[in-house]
Amino acid sequence: MTVRRRDFLRISGAAALSGGLPRLARSADTPSVYDLERFGNARILHMTDTHAQLQPVYFREPSVNLGLGEMRGRPPHLVGKAFLDRFGIRPDSADAYAFTFLDFEKSAARFGRLGGFAHLKTLIDRFRNDAGPGRTLLLDGGDLWQGTGQANAMQGADMVEAANLLGIEAMTGHWEFTYGEAALRKNLERFKGEFLAQNVFLTEEAAFNDARAFDPATGRVFKPSIIREIGGYRVAVIGQAFPYVPIAHPKRFTPDWTFGVRDDELQKLVDALRIHDKVDAVLLLSHNGMDVDLKLASRVSGIDVILGGHTHDAVPQPVAVRNAGGVTLVTNAGSNGKFLGVLDLELAKGKVADVRYRLFPVFSELLKPDPGMQALIDRIGEPYAATYAEKIATADRLLYRRGNFDGTMDRLICDALRRELDAEIALSPGFRWGTTVLQDQPVTMNDVLAETAITYPETYVQRMTGSQIKEILEDVCDNLFNADPYYQQGGDMVRAGGMAYICSPAEAAGRRISGLTLDNGRAIEAGKSYKVAGWASVNAQKGTPVWDVLANYLRAGKIGDPRKSGVTLKGVDDNPGLAEQG
């Protein structure tokens, strides 16, 4: 596909909404904000990283999403006003609320929650009907089965039912793998769509022992791609699972499988689809993360559009990347069910002649919930409803997680770990999932689990020297800010409680972290030992699940001081990915 610069600017369009919604607009089930002019002969609907959020949610977008080097000031590394300016979004609008953190609490009162599968079903059905019979595909980019207490208890089985009713035709995975192979395969037996992952292979030992694989000859564990005929044209969809599963999560969940970006294998697959299968379009359904996708798009030719996920970046317009074969468009469709991507293609023989893309916020109060989906949500949630509805506390501040370095919910978890486990320092993972609770609203067990529900939740307490603590911070920081996107494994900086430090993201590896101090101001000494609490270790632990630690802390009314972040950033003051330090 060849797209000239002026053509790309034309076909990309503006942000999904320009003028915003009227204050407390609540009435229409198919409002004009979702009117979409019919274009092309194939429509691809894309959602990703819903993290099992079946109900509408609040989710504050980050105020810190730093891009360094070549990525400085480029999507997705823009926040706040810089984001609005780049995409032509009016401040104080519904779009500004959906896509940025600006005036979040005030806007939440105006525009309400976003997402919800019953509301997504209504919107998806509308876009399908508008396109006409047999002209759409609904794709999910992964992290569909994990992120709530209910999904964790059911090992994703609830989300399989919801996905089937929604009509998802293909998906790839990430957190899905943390349920282990047996649960994963059990879910896939019930899933009516296709699970695609071109980049997952058997280990040598597993292959020798004839472990189960989609293609035993190559060792490929899952189907790599599908071809669907739409309007007389052939569209290929390739799946790209999260490349770093055994690194980011306990290896015990996937002992027989190896992962990786595997762009060489991907190029071979694209070439085969183009040359031998004579497809007219190639789409990559990716869970790489956007920075990785941008690099991959420059190295692999023949992909028309990458429908990306993992890094939770809601990017209203595709980014065009040139490669040896022409141009690949790279998208990323946010998280938590807040957005639905609509990719309209004008297909011609052997090519995509034209394309239009819109990323629509899913305003739940403007969309009537689909009755069938709502009935399903109510039915599968009934056994858990009373337990998860327990009010544990009242939020004395806005509780959110997303951001490169810190969030008020992360600080609360760290406070709970320190107080309940009698530790000097707490370390909490920089997960990007987890919903937002408004100030003065109840904090329920459902909210606690929305921040902590994983298959390895056990807490731990151990002694660490100051040099070991610094080494952990340096290692995670390099994962976040390595100049080579292929060495970035997603997620944000490990959260640290009971201490403060200085971070210089633009420095070289091993030189980014300095000035470590305890909360009392005393320097953390390299050779001195400190009592450290944490959770989500890749090594097996036997401690109390973190959700019980947090819930007990909140029930006791021991909420700590709403302090600012303990991280001081240096060398990034004028970075458009930084709007506030904490």
C-alpha positions in Angstrom: 0.0 0.0 0.0 1.4 3.4 -1.0 0.1 6.4 1.0 1.5 9.9 0.2 1.9 12.3 3.0 -1.0 14.6 1.8 -3.2 11.5 1.3 -2.4 10.3 4.8 -3.3 13.6 6.4 -6.6 13.5 4.5 -7.6 9.9 5.2 -6.6 10.0 8.9 -9.2 12.6 9.7 -9.4 14.5 13.0 -9.9 13.0 16.4 -13.0 10.9 16.9 -15.1 13.8 18.3 -14.5 17.5 17.8 -17.0 19.5 19.8 -17.7 17.2 22.7 -21.0 16.2 24.2 -23.5 18.5 25.8 -23.5 18.6 29.6 -25.2 15.5 31.1 -26.4 14.3 27.7 -28.1 11.0 28.4 -31.0 10.3 26.1 -30.1 9.0 22.6 -29.2 5.4 22.0 -27.5 6.0 18.7 -26.4 9.7 18.9 -24.8 11.7 16.1 -21.4 11.4 17.6 -21.4 7.8 16.4 -22.6 8.7 12.9 -19.9 7.5 10.4 -20.1 8.1 6.7 -19.9 4.8 4.8 -16.6 4.3 3.1 -14.8 1.5 1.4 -15.8 -2.1 1.1 -14.5 -3.6 4.3 -14.8 -2.5 7.9 -12.5 -3.8 10.7 -13.6 -3.2 14.3 -10.8 -3.3 16.9 -10.8 -3.4 20.6 -8.0 -4.3 23.0 -6.8 -4.5 26.7 -10.3 -4.5 28.1 -8.9 -6.4 31.1 -12.2 -8.2 31.8 -14.1 -4.9 32.6 -17.6 -6.0 31.7 -19.2 -2.9 33.3 -18.6 0.8 32.4 -15.6 2.3 34.2 -13.8 5.4 35.1 -10.2 5.4 33.9 -7.8 8.3 34.1 -5.3 8.6 31.3 -1.7 9.3 32.2 -0.1 12.6 33.0 3.3 11.1 32.4 4.1 9.1 29.3 7.7 10.0 28.4 9.2 9.5 25.0 13.0 9.8 24.7 15.3 10.1 21.7 13.5 9.5 18.4 10.2 9.0 20.3 10.3 12.4 22.1 7.1 14.3 21.2 5.8 11.6 19.0 2.6 9.5 19.6 2.0 7.8 21.9 4.3 9.9 24.1 2.1 13.0 24.4 -0.1 13.9 27.4 -2.4 16.7 28.4 -2.4 19.9 26.3 0.4 18.5 24.0 -1.9 15.7 23.2 -4.9 18.0 22.5 -2.8 20.2 20.3 -1.4 17.3 18.3 -4.8 15.8 17.5 -6.9 19.0 17.3 -9.1 18.2 20.3 -10.9 21.1 22.0 -10.2 21.5 25.7 -13.1 20.8 28.0 -14.7 18.5 25.5 -15.8 14.9 25.8 -12.8 13.9 23.7 -10.5 15.7 26.1 -12.0 13.7 28.9 -11.7 10.4 27.1 -8.2 10.8 25.8 -6.4 12.8 28.5 -6.2 13.3 32.3 -7.1 17.0 32.1 -9.9 18.1 34.5 -10.7 14.5 35.0 -12.9 14.7 38.0 -15.0 17.6 36.7 -15.3 15.9 33.3 -16.2 12.6 34.9 -19.2 14.2 36.5 -20.2 15.7 33.1 -19.7 12.7 30.8 -19.8 9.6 33.1 -18.3 6.2 32.7 -16.9 4.7 29.5 -17.0 1.2 28.2 -19.1 -1.7 29.3 -19.7 -4.8 27.2 -23.4 -4.2 26.9 -22.7 -0.7 25.6 -19.9 -2.0 23.3 -22.4 -4.6 21.9 -24.8 -1.8 21.0 -22.1 0.3 19.3 -20.5 -2.7 17.5 -23.9 -3.8 16.1 -24.5 -0.3 14.9 -21.2 -0.2 13.0 -21.7 -3.7 11.6 -25.2 -2.8 10.4 -24.0 0.4 8.8 -21.3 -1.5 6.8 -23.7 -4.2 5.6 -23.8 -8.0 5.8 -20.5 -9.8 5.5 -18.4 -6.7 5.4 -17.0 -6.5 8.9 -14.5 -8.3 11.2 -14.3 -7.8 15.0 -10.8 -8.3 16.4 -9.6 -8.3 20.0 -5.9 -7.4 20.7 -5.6 -9.4 23.9 -5.7 -8.8 27.7 -9.4 -9.7 27.4 -9.7 -12.4 30.1 -7.8 -10.8 33.0 -8.2 -7.7 35.3 -11.2 -8.4 37.7 -11.8 -10.6 40.6 -14.5 -12.4 38.8 -12.3 -13.2 35.7 -9.6 -14.3 38.1 -11.9 -16.6 40.0 -13.3 -18.1 36.7 -9.9 -18.1 34.9 -11.4 -16.1 32.1 -14.3 -18.3 31.4 -16.8 -15.4 31.9 -15.0 -13.4 29.3 -15.2 -16.2 26.8 -19.0 -16.1 27.0 -19.0 -12.3 26.6 -16.6 -12.5 23.7 -18.8 -15.1 22.0 -21.9 -12.9 22.4 -20.0 -9.8 21.2 -19.0 -11.8 18.1 -15.2 -11.5 18.4 -13.8 -13.3 15.3 -10.1 -13.4 16.2 -7.9 -12.4 19.2 -4.4 -12.7 20.4 -3.1 -12.8 24.0 -0.9 -11.7 26.9 -2.4 -12.0 30.4 -4.4 -14.9 29.1 -1.3 -17.0 29.3 -1.0 -16.5 33.1 -3.9 -18.9 33.6 -1.6 -21.6 32.4 -1.9 -23.9 29.4 -4.7 -26.1 30.7 -7.1 -23.3 31.5 -6.1 -21.4 28.3 -6.9 -24.4 26.1 -10.1 -25.1 28.0 -11.2 -21.5 27.3 -10.2 -21.8 23.6 -12.3 -24.9 23.2 -15.3 -22.7 24.1 -14.2 -19.6 22.2 -16.0 -19.3 18.9 -13.4 -17.1 17.3 -9.7 -17.8 16.4 -6.8 -17.4 18.8 -3.8 -16.2 16.7 -0.1 -16.0 17.7 2.5 -16.4 15.0 5.3 -15.8 17.5 4.8 -18.6 20.1 6.8 -21.8 19.5 7.5 -25.0 21.5 10.8 -25.2 23.4 13.2 -27.8 22.0 12.5 -30.1 24.9 8.7 -29.8 24.5 9.0 -30.4 20.7 11.2 -33.5 21.4 8.5 -34.7 23.8 5.7 -34.1 21.1 4.0 -31.4 23.1 0.8 -30.2 21.6 1.2 -27.6 18.8 -0.8 -26.2 15.9 2.0 -27.1 13.5 4.3 -29.8 15.0 6.6 -29.5 12.0 7.6 -25.9 12.8 6.8 -26.0 16.5 4.3 -23.2 16.2 1.9 -23.6 19.1 -1.1 -21.6 17.8 -2.6 -20.8 14.4 -0.6 -17.8 13.1 -3.1 -16.2 10.8 -6.5 -16.4 9.1 -7.9 -15.3 5.8 -11.4 -13.9 5.5 -13.2 -13.0 2.3 -14.9 -9.6 2.6 -16.8 -8.1 -0.3 -15.0 -10.4 -2.8 -11.6 -9.5 -1.4 -9.2 -11.6 0.7 -8.1 -10.1 4.0 -5.4 -11.7 6.1 -5.1 -11.2 9.9 -1.9 -12.3 11.7 -1.8 -12.6 15.4 1.2 -11.3 17.4 1.0 -12.3 21.1 2.9 -10.4 23.8 6.6 -11.2 23.1 7.9 -11.3 26.6 5.5 -13.5 28.6 8.1 -15.7 30.3 10.1 -12.6 31.3 7.3 -10.5 32.6 5.5 -13.3 34.3 6.4 -16.6 36.1 7.9 -19.1 33.6 5.9 -21.9 35.3 2.7 -20.7 33.5 4.2 -21.4 30.1 7.1 -23.9 30.6 6.8 -25.5 27.1 6.6 -22.3 25.1 9.0 -19.6 23.8 8.0 -16.1 22.8 9.6 -13.2 21.0 9.0 -10.5 18.5 10.2 -12.8 15.7 10.1 -10.3 12.9 12.0 -12.6 10.6 9.3 -15.3 11.0 6.7 -12.6 10.6 8.2 -11.4 7.3 8.1 -14.9 5.9 4.5 -15.3 6.9 3.5 -11.9 5.3 5.4 -12.9 2.1 3.6 -16.3 1.9 0.2 -14.6 2.4 1.0 -12.1 -0.3 2.6 -14.4 -2.9 1.0 -17.8 -2.3 -2.3 -16.9 -0.9 -2.9 -13.9 -3.0 -4.4 -11.8 -0.2 -5.4 -8.2 -0.9 -4.7 -6.9 2.6 -2.6 -7.9 5.5 -3.5 -6.8 9.1 -1.3 -7.5 12.2 -3.3 -7.9 15.3 -0.6 -7.1 17.8 0.0 -7.1 21.5 3.6 -5.8 21.2 3.0 -2.3 22.6 3.1 0.8 20.3 6.8 1.6 20.4 7.6 -2.0 19.5 5.0 -1.9 16.7 6.5 1.3 15.3 10.0 -0.4 15.1 8.5 -3.6 13.7 6.6 -1.6 11.0 10.0 -0.2 9.8 11.5 -3.6 9.5 8.7 -5.8 8.1 7.2 -4.9 4.8 3.8 -5.9 3.3 1.7 -5.2 6.4 -1.0 -2.6 5.6 -2.2 -1.8 9.2 -1.0 -2.8 12.6 -3.9 -2.9 15.1 -1.9 -2.6 18.3 -2.4 -3.0 22.0 -0.6 -3.7 25.3 0.6 -0.2 26.2 -2.9 1.1 26.7 -2.2 4.1 24.4 -5.4 5.7 23.0 -4.1 7.3 19.7 -6.8 8.9 17.6 -4.9 8.8 14.3 -2.7 6.1 12.8 1.1 6.7 12.6 2.5 6.1 9.1 5.8 4.2 9.1 7.9 3.8 5.9 9.6 0.5 5.1 11.1 -1.3 2.1 7.6 -2.1 0.8 5.9 1.2 1.2 4.0 2.4 4.3 2.4 0.6 7.3 -0.1 2.4 9.5 0.2 1.8 13.2 -2.7 2.2 15.6 -3.3 1.6 19.3 -6.8 1.5 20.8 -6.6 2.3 24.5 -7.9 0.1 27.3 -10.6 -1.0 29.6 -13.3 -1.0 26.9 -13.1 2.8 26.7 -12.5 2.8 22.9 -13.5 1.1 19.7 -11.4 1.4 16.6 -13.1 1.5 13.2 -10.8 0.8 10.2 -12.6 1.3 6.9 -10.7 -0.1 3.9 -11.2 0.4 0.2 -9.9 -2.9 -1.1 -8.7 -3.4 -4.7 -7.0 -6.4 -6.3 -3.8 -7.1 -4.4 -3.8 -3.9 -2.4 -5.5 -1.4 -0.1 -6.4 1.5 -2.2 -7.5 3.8 0.6 -8.2 3.7 4.3 -10.0 5.7 7.0 -9.6 5.2 10.7 -11.5 6.5 13.7 -11.1 5.7 17.4 -14.4 6.2 19.1 -14.7 6.7 22.9 -17.5 4.4 24.2 -19.6 6.8 26.3 -21.8 4.4 28.2 -24.5 7.1 29.0 -25.0 7.7 25.3 -25.5 4.1 24.4 -28.4 1.9 25.5 -27.0 -1.4 26.9 -27.8 -4.4 24.8 -30.4 -6.4 26.7 -28.9 -9.8 25.8 -25.4 -8.8 26.8 -26.6 -7.2 30.0 -28.5 -10.3 30.9 -25.3 -12.4 30.4 -23.3 -10.0 32.6 -25.9 -10.2 35.3 -26.1 -13.9 35.2 -22.4 -14.7 35.3 -21.8 -12.0 37.9 -24.5 -13.1 40.3 -22.4 -15.6 42.4 -19.9 -12.9 43.1 -22.1 -9.8 43.3 -22.6 -9.5 47.1 -19.0 -10.2 48.0 -17.5 -7.8 45.5 -20.0 -5.1 46.3 -18.8 -4.8 49.9 -17.9 -1.2 50.7 -14.5 -1.3 52.3 -13.7 2.4 52.6 -14.5 5.8 51.0 -11.9 7.4 48.7 -10.4 10.5 50.3 -8.8 11.4 47.0 -8.9 10.4 43.4 -7.5 6.9 43.2 -5.8 6.1 39.9 -2.9 4.1 38.7 -1.8 4.9 35.1 1.4 6.8 34.7 5.1 6.1 34.1 6.1 6.5 37.7 3.3 6.7 40.2 -0.3 6.9 41.0 -2.4 7.5 44.1 -3.7 3.9 44.0 -0.2 2.6 43.8 0.8 4.7 46.8 -2.1 3.3 48.7 -1.1 -0.3 47.9 2.5 0.5 49.0 1.2 2.0 52.2 -0.8 -1.1 52.9 2.1 -3.4 52.2 4.4 -1.4 54.6 1.8 -1.1 57.4 0.3 -4.6 57.3 3.6 -6.4 56.7 5.7 -4.1 59.0 8.2 -3.2 56.3 10.3 -0.1 55.8 10.0 -0.1 52.0 7.4 -1.5 49.6 7.7 -2.3 46.0 4.6 -2.7 43.8 4.6 -3.6 40.1 3.9 -0.9 37.5 0.9 -2.6 35.9 -1.1 -0.4 33.5 -4.4 -2.0 34.2 -6.7 -1.0 37.1 -9.7 1.3 37.1 -10.1 4.7 38.8 -12.2 5.6 41.9 -13.5 9.2 42.2 -13.0 11.1 45.5 -15.8 10.6 48.1 -17.0 7.5 46.3 -17.1 4.0 47.9 -14.0 1.7 47.5 -15.5 -1.8 47.1 -13.9 -5.2 47.0 -14.5 -5.1 43.3 -12.3 -2.0 43.1 -9.6 -3.6 45.2 -9.6 -6.7 42.9 -9.5 -4.5 39.8 -6.1 -3.4 40.9 -4.7 -6.7 42.1 -6.5 -9.7 40.6 -3.7 -11.9 39.2 -2.8 -15.6 39.4 0.3 -14.9 41.5 -0.9 -12.3 44.1 1.1 -13.6 47.1 2.9 -11.0 49.1 6.5 -11.3 50.5 8.8 -9.7 52.9 12.6 -10.0 52.6 15.8 -8.2 53.4 17.4 -6.2 50.6 20.5 -4.1 50.6 20.4 -0.5 49.3 22.4 -1.6 46.3 19.9 -4.3 45.5 17.0 -1.9 45.7 18.8 0.5 43.4 19.6 -2.3 41.0 15.9 -3.2 40.8 14.9 0.4 40.1 17.6 0.7 37.4 16.6 -2.6 35.7 12.9 -1.6 35.5 13.8 1.9 34.4 15.9 0.5 31.5 13.0 -1.7 30.5 10.8 1.5 30.3 13.3 3.8 28.6 15.7 1.6 26.7 16.5 3.4 23.4 15.7 0.1 21.5 12.0 -0.6 21.7 12.6 -4.3 21.4 14.1 -4.2 24.9 11.0 -2.4 26.3 8.7 -5.0 27.8 5.7 -2.7 28.6 4.3 -1.6 31.9 5.5 1.3 33.9 8.1 1.9 36.6 8.0 -0.2 39.7 6.2 1.7 42.5 8.2 2.4 45.6 6.7 3.2 49.0 8.6 4.4 52.1 11.3 6.0 50.1 12.1 8.6 47.5 14.6 8.8 44.6 15.7 10.9 41.7 15.2 9.5 38.2 17.0 10.8 35.1 15.3 8.9 32.2 17.6 10.3 29.5 20.8 9.0 31.1 22.4 5.7 30.2 21.5 2.4 31.7 22.7 2.0 35.2 22.9 5.8 35.7 19.3 6.8 35.8 18.6 6.3 39.6 20.2 8.4 42.3 19.5 10.1 45.6 17.7 7.2 47.3 16.3 8.2 50.7 13.9 6.8 53.3 10.7 8.8 54.1 12.5 10.2 57.2 15.1 11.8 54.9 18.0 9.4 55.7 20.0 8.2 52.7 19.6 4.6 51.7 23.0 3.1 52.1 24.3 0.6 49.5 25.6 -1.9 52.0 22.8 -1.6 54.6 19.9 -4.1 54.7 16.3 -3.0 54.7 13.0 -4.8 55.2 11.1 -4.7 51.9 7.5 -5.9 51.2 6.2 -6.6 47.7 3.9 -8.8 45.6 3.6 -10.3 42.1 7.0 -11.9 42.2 8.0 -14.1 39.3 9.4 -16.5 42.0 6.8 -18.5 43.9 5.8 -17.0 47.2 3.6 -18.1 50.1 2.4 -14.8 51.6 -1.1 -13.4 52.0 -2.7 -12.4 48.7 -2.2 -8.7 48.1 -6.0 -8.0 47.8 -6.5 -9.2 51.4 -3.6 -7.1 52.5 -5.0 -4.0 50.9 -8.6 -4.7 52.0 -7.6 -5.3 55.6 -5.6 -2.0 55.6 -8.6 -0.1 54.2 -11.1 -1.7 56.5 -9.0 -0.6 59.5 -9.3 3.0 58.3 -5.5 3.4 58.2 -5.4 5.3 55.0 -2.1 7.2 54.9 -1.3 10.8 54.1 -2.2 11.7 50.4 1.4 12.6 49.7 2.9 13.5 46.4 5.0 11.1 44.4 8.4 10.1 45.9 10.0 10.4 42.5 11.8 13.5 41.3 12.4 13.6 37.6 15.5 15.3 36.0 16.3 16.2 32.5 12.7 16.0 31.1 11.1 19.2 32.2 10.2 20.3 28.6 9.2 16.8 27.5 5.6 16.8 26.0 5.1 13.5 27.6 5.2 15.1 31.0 2.4 17.3 32.3 3.0 17.0 36.1 5.5 15.2 38.3 3.0 13.8 40.8 
